[in-house]
Amino acid sequence: MFKLLFKNMKAKQWIAVVAIFILTLGQVFFMMTIVDYISKLTGAVAASRDNGVAEIWWYGLYMVIAAILMAVVEVIIRFVASATASSTVTSIREKLYVRANEFALSDFASFSTESLITRTTNDIQNVHLAWLTFLKTAFVAPITMVWSIILLLRNANGSLTLVTGIWLFFLIAVVVILLMMVTPKYRIVQKLTDYLNVASRENLTGVRVVRAFNAESYQEGKFEKVNQQFTKVQIFTGRVLSFFTPFVMMVMMGLSLSILWVSAFVINGMDQAAASATFSSTNGFVMLANQIVMSFILIVTLIVIWPRASVSAKRVQEVISHEVSILDTDNPVEFKEQGTIEFKNVGFAYPGSDKEAVSNISFKVKQGETIAFIGATGSGKTTIINMIPRMADATSGEVLVDGVNVKDVRQKDLRDRIGYAPQRGFLFKGIIRDNIALKNPNMTLADIRWAAEIADADGFVMNKRNGYDSEVSQGGSNFSGGQKQRLCIARAVATKPEILIFDDSFSALDYRTDKTVRGRIAEKLPNTTRVIIAQRVGTIMDADQIVVLDHGKMVGIGKHYDLVRNCPVYQEIALSQLSKEELGL
């Protein structure tokens, strides 16, 4: 916990912590001043001296002034503590978010999406609460306790000290037992929070499938199982901790009564003057003893929060300290060519696998050419194109873009040259204009419409009431599959990149729209190199090169006319979609 916090604290936050410590000394001083004057006030009342009334008024005035000053200092402490805790945790949250954005696709295998969301929200909130509580109590509690103990020892009374020690030992023993029962449960709570997020997200994102198969009961059962486990753990910790407050109140009342009861025997038989002095000191002893108990309560409150926060801090630190598998080189080189791609005996194996998913992939694409990949599901098409923008790194061989190895250039510079359209069209919450201009927020409306026209999206966008300012729901859920794909294609071509990658981005388009969009791209961006993954032979027939994949290996490369005659795998795929006459066989 402290390791995470201290690494992310800046100079001004350290200064704030020192200021809180100094202010806490003042707060405790005023608190003890009030206790001292209460003791003197009690003595003055008990003595009933002639000037007792005036003395009482003065003592009361001093107490009011001390109380006001103590309140002012406490408000300042809380204000500074809140600002310090919030700024520190903000820095941690930003680091976590930035690190997650730096992850390569293989890095996400170490953390599920649901877990990353939990760590960014729930875990960070636990750290924030613990750090804020620490800043508000970690100084005041021990200082008050030590100060009170010194004053008690200075006015030590054997019987009263023994009684206080017995009650404090009893309090500590019970609190230790409660913490031993509760602390292990916090680790379980955080894991179950992840599982709850998984169950909820899975049900919400897959709502169409769930309803189509009438699987609501099945999904509810899965959620209910995790929910019940989470509830049982929460109820257990809640029941255990529910004993804490009444138990502490019992200790405080019992301690006060015990001190007063013992003092009664001491006072009995004394003369009035001695009895008054003893009563005054006894009252002060009770207040100091209760201050010790209250300080202990503050410490225990922090101890109760800390274990859960420590678990959360460890989970956050795991993300921040995770070593990213794809890093920029320290000495980036300049690109030598424009719009070229070359694979030299490239292979790729997923982390933890002893077998390559794709192997011995070799091809070269010149500027303005189109290369297409086709093959059965799981043959490695997406794996290959992910290595071009360096979303994954080749485990063997070399991937060259514009004449240089992708590992020798900065990722930002590499991706600035590439436009990408995914198969599953994903749109961000906002408006259409911002989604198309994602790479360049300063893009003019004319350029946005130019890109949309290429993607055959301008028509349906302009039919909307607000045109390009129309709202986009999260994930683009208020658009059809074909509309989302066309907007994603528009986003990819908007910056006129050197290389365009289409990961089966035409699958939701009808044949006419598919052909229209590809024709416009070829016409408007003649010097742009195009990389296409497709399942439809009709989409890739005109490609300059077609790479045929089977179980991660190249089984054919060439033009459609040659492959349909000489490559059995390609021929099988083609004949499953088109007739021999259409294929010219």
Protein Blocks (a to p, Z undefined) as FASTA:
>chain_A
ZZmmmmmpcfklmmmmmmmmmmmmmmmmmmmmmmmmmmmmmmmmmnopaklmmmmmmmmm
mmmmmmmmmmmmmmmmmmmmmmmmmmmmmmmmmmmmmmmmmpcfklmmmpcfklmmmmmm
mmmmmmmmmmmmmmmmmmmmmmmmmmmmmmmmmmgcfklmmmmmmmmmmmmmmmmmmmmm
mmmmmmmmmmmmmmmmmmmmmmmmmmmmmmmnopmmmmmmmmmmmmmmmmmmmmmmmmmm
mmmmmmmmmmmmmmmmmmmmmmmmmmnopafklmmmmmmmmmmmmmmmmmmmmmmmmmmm
mmmmmmmmmmmmmmmmmmmmpccfbdcdfbdcddfbehiacdehiacddehiabdfbghi
acdddehiacdddddehilpmmmmmmmnopaccfedjddeehiafklpcfklmmmmpccd
dfblcddeddfklmmmmmmmmbcfklmmmmmmmnopmmmmmmpmnlmmpccdehhlmbcf
klmmmmmmmmmmmnopabdcdehklmmpcfklmmmmmmmmmmmmmmbccddddfbfklmm
mpmbdcddeehiafbdcdfklmmmmmmklmmmmmmmmcfklnoZZ
